[in-house]
Amino acid sequence: MQSNRLQTQGAKRKICPILQKVFYCLVLTIHYSLSTSRCCYAAQSYFSSNSVGTASADFLNLPIGARASAMGGAYTAVSEEASAIYWNPAGLVQIPKLSAIFMRTQYVADISYQYAAYAHRLSYSSVLAGSVMLTDIGAIDHIDMNNNKLGTFSPRDQVFTLSYSKAILEFSDKDMDVSMGVSAKYIKSTILESARSYAVDLGIMTYNFTNIPYRLAVTMTNLGSGMRYDQASNTLPLTFKLAGAANPFRNMMFSADVVMPKQNRPNFLLGAELATEPNELTRLCVRAGLNAQRIRDDLSGFSVGVGATLHFFSLDYAFVPMGELGSTHKISLTFDFPFRSSIFQRRDRSIFAKMKGISFK
């Protein structure tokens, strides 16, 4: 027993420098971003309201999944299915053997976008996943400087993502799960001309099984080269998030995100979910959320939604009003196999306690 304890402590000492390096990389990235902004945009200040409109590829900020949208986007510390590719790749390690999500959103002004993702467990402590996102803005009249119509064009965007999530087993036990995740993105956007870019996301997540179970997460998204349509290159919407979620009661969850976008001032998101379980394989939920940035922009910052889980399938719906721009409706279908119960309600709690019974081949 003493030998096992010493081995665990030794492993933790070995992995601490790794976590420190990850933290230092995040700090250096923030420092680099701020210093670059001072050099290249002396009249502007990133991470403030003065930088609104300075970033391109804003479609990268379109929320994924009806459950997350209904909770106001406060999902960074909640994501535990295939949509974690978008929200926090560290959460992918919480899937069962496999997970998939399909979503369609009717956005404002005839804009729509679709998203599909699939995640598969490779081993006891690792998950590989991929996703594709497509936007369709519809047909727009092409008019020259003399107001002559030259025809129409249809702007479209595509994002392909490959993610890998790894549990840090040396820090994971019956009281806590710790994981990390990384995503690589290929981005293509077409207006009249096309622009391409590559980006990286990084996330860290902990599940803490205390008397009031809670989760903590930190992410960095859209770190990459700018989009160049003609001569000028515009930065991607680099964003940092600090997030938490708690389950004060068995079927009630509250979540909060502090968002620090490079192209705007900090923002906060709030979400809540109330569930009931008629039986072991059925779960019904109502959700609500608040987005402070949309309120500041004179748009409705509130969102609501419902969801139902039956065995392997979850069907979720979100209604997100956007003030004078109209309202958006989101529907997503999630498939998890085997049946995925809420992590804080599992008899063995940690996801890794049941992995021995699942075949990875």
N, C-alpha and C positions, 0 to 999 in steps of 0.2 A: 504494500500500500504506500509506504513511504517512498519507495523507488518510483512508482507511477507519478506521485506528486512532484518529485524532483524533476522527472522527465517533462512533465507539463510546464513547470516553471521555467525550465531551460528552453522549451519551445517558445514560450511567450517572450523570453528575453531575446530570442533570435528574431522573432517577427516584429518586435517593437521598432527596430530601425527601419523596416519596410514601411510601416505605417507612418513613421516620422518623415520618410522621404516623400510619401504621397502627400502629406500635409504641407511639406515645404514646397512641393510642386504647385499646389493650389495657391499658396501665398505668393510664390514667384510669378505665377500667371496673372494674379490680380495686380501685382506691382508692375509687371511688364505692360499690362493693358493701360494702367493709369499713366505710366511714363510715356508710352507711345502716343496717347491722346494729347499729352501736353506738348509733345514735339510736333505732331502733325496737325493738331486742331487747337491752336493757341487761343482762339476766341471761344472755344467750347469746352465743356467739362463733361466727360463721360460719367455714367452712373448718376445723372441728374436730369432735370427737366429741360436743360439747355441742349441735350443731345438727341431729343426726339427727332426722328426722321433721318438720322445719320447712318443707320444700319439697313442693309438690304435683306432679302430673303425672309421677310416677316412671316411667311407661311410656315416657317419652322416653329413658330409659337402657337399655331393652331392646336387646341387641346385634343387629345386622343382618348376615346372611350366615353360612353355615356355616363358610367358611374363616376368617373373623375370629373366630368363636366358638371354633373349635378351637384357635386361637392365643391364647386367653385374653383376647381383646379388645385385644391389643397390635397395633393395626392402623392407628393414626393416620398413621404414616409409610410404610405399605405400600399403602394403598388406591389402586388405579389402574384401577378399573372403575366401573360404575354405582353400586355401594354406597358410593363415595366421597361421595355426597350426604350420607350419614349420618356417615361417619367423618371426612372432611376434604375439603371441596369443592375445595380446591386440587388434589387428585389427579385430578380429572375431566379435566384437560387431557392426561393420559397415555393416554386411550382412543384406539382407532383411529378409524374413521369413525363407528361407533355402538357402544353397549353397553347391555345390559339384564340385569336380575336379577330372579328370582322366588323367594320364600322362604316356607316355612311352618314354624312351630315349635309343637310340642306342649310347652307349659310346665308348670309344677307346678300341682296342684289344679285340673285340668280347664281351665286357662287356655291359650288359644292366640292366636297373632298371625300375621298375614300381611304381607308387604312386597313391593312391586313398584316398580321404578325403570327409567327409560330416559334415556340420555344421547346427545346427537347433536352432532357437531362442526359448528360454524357456519363456521369459517374456519381458516386456518393456525394461529391461536393462541388460539382461543376455543371454549368448549363450553357448551351449554345443556342442562339436565337437569331432570327432575321425578320425584317419587316419591309414593307413598301407603302409609301404614301403618295397619292396622286391628287392634284387639285385641278379643277376645271372652272375657269372664270367666265366661260361663254364667249360668244362672238362680239367683237367691238369694231365699230366703223374705223377704217383707216383713212384719215383726212390729212391732206398736205397743208402747207402754210397758206395757200390761197383758198382754203376751205373747199377744195375739190375732193370728192370721195374717190378713193383709189381701190376700194374693196373692203374686206373685213379681215381681221386676224383674231386668233383664239389663244390667249396666254395660257400656258400650262406649266405646272411644276411637278417635279418628281424627286423623291427622297428614298434612297435605298440604304438600309442600315443592317450591319452585322454586329451582334453583341455577344459578349462572353462574361459570365458571372461565376465567381469563385467564393466558396465559403472559407472563412478563416477558422479552421477547425480548432486551432490552438486556443482561440478565444471563445469558442462555442461550447456550451454545455447545457445542462438542464435549466439553467437560469438565464442564459443569454445566447442569441445567435448573432454572429457578426459576419458580414459579407462585403465584397467589393465587386464592382462591375465596370466594364469599359465598352464603348460602342464606337464603331467607325462608320461614317456616313459619306455617301456619294450624292451630291446635290446637283440637280439640273433644272434650270429655269428658262423658259422661253417666252419672250414678249414678241417683238419683231425679230430680234436677234437672240441667240442663246448664250447663256453663261453657265459655267460649271465650277464646282468647288468641292472641297473635302473638309470634313470636320470630325471632331472627337468629343465624346461625352465620357464623364467619369463620375462614379457614384460610390458612396459608402453608406451602409445601413446597419443598424443594430436593433434587435428585438429583445426587450427586457421583460422578463417574467416575474415582476414584483407583485405585491398585493393589488396594485392598480397597474396592470400591464401597459407598457408604453413603447413607442418606437422613436428612434432618432435617425436623421438622414442628412447628408450634405451632398450636393451635386454641382458639377460644372458642365454646362452644355454649350454646344456650338462653338468650340474652339477650333478655328481653322482659317484658311485663306479667304479673302473677300471675293465677291461676285463681280466679274467684269463683263459688262454687256458691250461696251464700245471702248473708250479710252480710260475712263476713270474706274477705279476699283473701290467698291463699298464693303465695309466690314460686315461680318455675320453678326447676328444678335446674340453675342456671348452673354450667358446668364449664370449667376451663382444662386443657389438656394440653400437655406437652412430650414429644416422641417421637423415636425414632431407630430405624433398622434398618440392618443390614450384611450383606453377602454375602462371608464369608471364603473360601468356595469356590463354584465355579460353580453347583452345585445345592443349596446350603445357605444358609438365611437365619435370622438371629436378630433379634428386634425387642423393644423395650421402650418402655413409656409411663409417664410420671409424671402421675398424675391428681390434680387439685385441685378437688374438688366443693364447691360452696357449702354443701351440706347434710351434709358429713361431713369427716373429716380426710383428708389426702392419702393416696393409694394408689399402688401400682405394679403394672404388668402385664408379664409376660414371655411371649414366643412364639417358636416355632421351626418351621421347615418344611424337610423334606428331600424332594427330587424326583429323578426319573429320567425320561429321555426316550428311549423306544425308537426314535422317529423324529422328524422335524422337526415333525410335526403332532400328536404325542401326548405327553402329560405326566402322570405319576402322582406323587402326593404323599402323604406322611404328616405329620401336624402334632401339636403339643402346646402347651399353654399353662398359665400360672399366674396366678391372681388373688389378690393378698394380702388384699384386703378380705373376700373370701368366707372365707378362712382365719380372719381375725380374728372373723368372725361365726359361727364353728364350723360352717361349711359346707365342703364339699370345694372347694378352690380350683383343682383340676386339671381340665384338659379335653383331649380328644384328637379326632382326626378324620382323614379321608382325602379325597382328591379326584382326579378324572380329567378331563383336557382332551383332547378329540378334535376337531381342526379348529376350528370356531367355538364349540363348546359345552364348558362345564365343569360337571360335576356334583360337588357337595361335600356331605359329611356331617360332623356334629359331635355328639359325645356329651359332655354337660356334667352331671356329677352334682352334686346340691344337698344332700347330706347327708340329714338326716331329712325334708326336703321332697320327696325323690324325685329322679328324673333327668329331664333334658330331651334331646330329640332334635331336631336341626335339619337340614333338607335345603334346599339352594338350587341353582338352575340359572342359570348365567350364559351370556350370548350376546355374543360380541365379533366384529365384522366390520370389516375383514378380520382374519385370524388374528393374535392378539396374542401375540408371544413375550415372555419376561421382559425387562424393560427393560435389565438389565445384561448381557444376552446378545445384544443386537442388534448387528449388524455396524456400524451407523452410530451406535449408542448413543442419542444424543438423539432423542426422538420426532419432533422437527421436521425431521430430516434426510430423512424419507421422506414428509412431508406433501405435497410437490409432485406426487406420483403419485396422490393421492386427490382425486376430484371432490367438491366440497362442495354441489353443486346437486341 
